[in-house]
Amino acid sequence: MEQWDPTAPGVLRLPSGRLVRGRGLRDGLPPGPEPTFGVYLLGKPPPAVTWDSQWIRWPDFRLPADHAETRRILTATLDRLDRDRVEFACGGGKGRTGTALACLAILDGVPAAEAIAFVREHYHRHAVETPWQKRYVRNY
């Protein structure tokens, strides 16, 4: 299966070399291949998509409602990166998406103390927006 173009906007290369895309749902679907799996980080159920997906109940500017379930989904999703085009998305694509991508990076080997800087450098410079999102990543 064709993976993400590593130079496409929003595509993050993890230390293992696996690719994942982050985006803001308000920006619409970018050109190129569609995801084959998506994780949507929203306070209410996401819009329907034609690919497999998971919803993490995660209100804007906050933290996920169920931390254990979020960890389970992120861990399972990391395993899918070898066989799927995976995207993470929230409304704007920075706070919740950046936080989830930073946690995914930790699961992939980035030290927790460096995960926010890693995602800001390689995904979006404003990723992980709130103090409690930053604390969540540091303690992940």
Disulfide bonds with the S-S distance in Angstrom:
none
